[in-house]
Amino acid sequence: MLRNVVAALVLLAPTISPAPAGEIRVLAAVAVQDPLDRFAQAFTRATGHTVNIGYSLTGPILADIKAGKPADAIVLPEQGKVALVGLGLLDKPVPVAASLAGVGVRAAAPTPDVSTLEAFKALLRAAPSISYTDPKSGGAFGQYFARALTEIGMADEVARKSVLVAGSHLVVMTVAKGEAAIGITFKSAIVTTPGLKFAGTLPRPLEDREPFTAGVLKNAKEPDIAQTFVASLVAPEAAAVWTELGFATGPASH
């Protein structure tokens, strides 16, 4: 699969004018770390250019960009894209994939029923501890899930036994270590964590499909290299990598 991605990148590489190997800086959401690390390695093998990626939550990334932190490109969820476009800082953003939100439990635990809202609410009541992203940390999904809990009337009940952490990568580790019984986060983080299993996506009307967008910043130092890297994320051969790692691709994911 990655061999095909590398081959596609070789075809893209001539769009960059012949020059010594360069380096780009990408700021990206933690949720896309697994696929982005793969794509960056393939890109370097195919083009010789280095991709330096800084992972964080959406809020801190936006703060860094506004403060002038050097970067060439971003891969962020919808709210990050909207904010940067509104500030006039992002050039030609493109949707790359979407992550589905759901429930993760340890592999040895019974698989809970999350197929309906009532079943999901019963799980939240029965679980002794629940981990999800702290909405105050700046994570887009944590903020969404906090609002969802309020809408279904369970915010106070869940708060009493919540294990709040800063990002999906910490949610899954908290569950894997046994520090929380269930984790509510992106499917992509759950399926790539050893010792965990994915119980299912959040039921209607809570289902959350978080689209991620890539784009080149208007003050990029290496805009041509950055644009070619962004193009590699939406090449037809890249879809299989996104899918393997728990993301959805195609028009429905955007």
N, C-alpha and C positions, 0 to 999 in steps of 0.2 A: 504494500500500500504506500509506504513512504517512498519506495523506489519510484513509483509513479509520480508522486509529488515532486521529487527531485528532478525527474525528467521534465515535468511541466515548468519548473523554475528555470531550467537550462534554456527553455524556449523564451521565457520572459526576460532572462538576463541581458540579451542584446539591446533591450530598450534603455539600458543604462550606458552612457557613453563610456568607451574604454578609458579606464583610469585605475590607479592603484586601489587596492582593497580599502573600502571605507568602513565606517561604523555608524550605526544608528541607535538612538535611544528611544525605547518604546515604554510608555506608561500604560499599564493594563490592570484590569480587575483581577483579583485573586481567583475568581471563579473560572477564568479561562487559562489558568497556568498550565495545566496538563497538555492541552492541544497546542498552545502557543509555544511552549518549550520544544515540542516536536517540530513545529513549522520553522522555528528559528534555526534549529540545528540543520534541517534540510536546506534552508535558504543559504546558510553559510557554506555548506558543502557544495552547493550548486553555483554560487556566485563569488565566494571568497569574502563577502562582506559580513561583518560581525553585527549581530543583533543583541543589544544590551537591553534587557527587560526589567523594569522595576514594577513589582506587583504590590497593590494596596487596595483599599476600599475606595469607592467612588468619591466620597466626600473629601478625603485627604488628597486624592489625585487632583481633583478640581482646584483645591486650595493651592497645591504646588504649582499648577500651571498658571493660575492667576498671579502667583507670587513671582513668576518668571523662571521657574525651574526649567532648565534646558531639556527639550524633548523633540523628537521628530514625528512621532506618530502615537496614536492611542488605540486601545481596544476597550471599550466601555459599554455598560448597559445604557438603555434609552435615556435615562435622566441625565447621564453624563454627556451624551451626544447633544441633547437639546440645550444644555447649559452652554457648551462650547460653541455651538452654532449661534446661539443668542448673543454671545460675546464677540462673534466674528472671528473666532480663533481656529476654526476647523475648515479644512478644504476638501470638498467632495467626499463626504462620509459614505461608506457603503455597509449594508447589513451583512454580517458574516454567518451568524448562527443564533440559535436561541436555546437557553437552558430551561429545563422544566423543573419546577419546584415539587418536592415530595418528601417522603418519610424514609429515614434510614434507621435500621436496627442492627444489633450485632448478628453475625451470621448464625450463631447457635440459638438465637432467640426465636420464638414462634413469630411467624409473619403476620402482622396485624392487618385487619380489614380496614382499608381507607377508601373503599369504593363509593361511599355515600357520605354526605355531610354528617348525618347522625352517627355513622360508624366512626368517623374521624373525631367527632366531639366525644364519643364514648372512650376512644383511645386517649384523648387529652385528659379526661377525668381519671382514667385508670393508671396512667403512667406515673410512676413515683418522681420522675425528673425528666425535663424536656429542655433540650439545647437548641438554640437558634441564634442568629446574629443580633447582637445588641443594637437596637434602632438608633441609639445615641452615638454609635461608632462611625456612622456615615455609610453603612452598607445599604444598598438599595433594597435588597430582599428583606432585611431585618425591619426596615421601616414599613414595607408592605405588609409583612406578617403581623406586626403590632397593630396595624389598622384593621386587619382581617379579624384578629382576636376580639377587638372591640366590637366589630360589626356582628359577631356571633355571640356576644355576651359572655365571653370567657376570659377577658383580659386579666381580671383580678385573680381568678382561680389559677390560671397558668403562671402568672407572675410569682405566685407563692412557691412554685417548685421549678422555676426556670433556671437554667444555667446559661447565662448570656456571655457570649464570646465575640471577638472581633473578626468575623469572617467565616465563610463556609469551610475553609481548610481547618479551622479550629473546632467548628461544630462537629465535623466527622471524627476528628481525633478525640474529642471529649466522649463521644459515644463508643469509639473503639477501645478506649481505656476503661470503660465502665463507669465513667463519671456522670453519665446521663443515660437514661433508658432508651430514649428515642431522640433523633435529631431531625429537625425540619429545615431543609436547605435544598440546594440545587442537586438534581439527579447526577449531574456530571461529577460533583464532589463525592457523592456516595459510591457510585459504581467504580471509582478509581481508588478507593481506600480498602486495603486488605483487612479482612475480618468483618466487613459490613455487607449488608445486602439491602437492596432497594425494595421497599414494600409497596410503592406505588405513588403516583402523582397526587397532588391535593385534589379533593373532589370539587365538583361544581357546588356553589359559585366561587370557590376559593382558588380554583386552578390558576396558576401563575406561569406564564410563558414569558421569560425575560429575554428580549432580543438584545444582541450585542452588535455594536457597530465599530468598524475600524476606519481610521482616517488619518490624513497627514495634517499636522499643525501648520498654520500659515507662517510661523517663524522658524520652521524646520531648517537645520543647517545642511541636511542632506535630503532634500525633497524627492529627488529622482529615485534614490535607493529606497527611501521610505515608501514611495508609491508602488514600487515593484514588490516590496514585501507585502503591502496591503493587498495587492492583486493576487499574490500567492495564496492568501487566506480564503479566497472565493473561487479559485481555480476548480474545475470539475473534479479533479483528482483529490482535492482537499476534503470533499464532502464525506468520504468514507472515514477519514480520521475524526472529524467532528462527531459523526454518528457513533463510532466505536467508543468515544469518551463521554457519551451521554447527552449530546446536544442534538437539536433538530435543525435541519437545513431545508432550503427550498422556500418558495413564496409563503407558505403557511407559517413559517417560523419568524416572519418579519412583521 
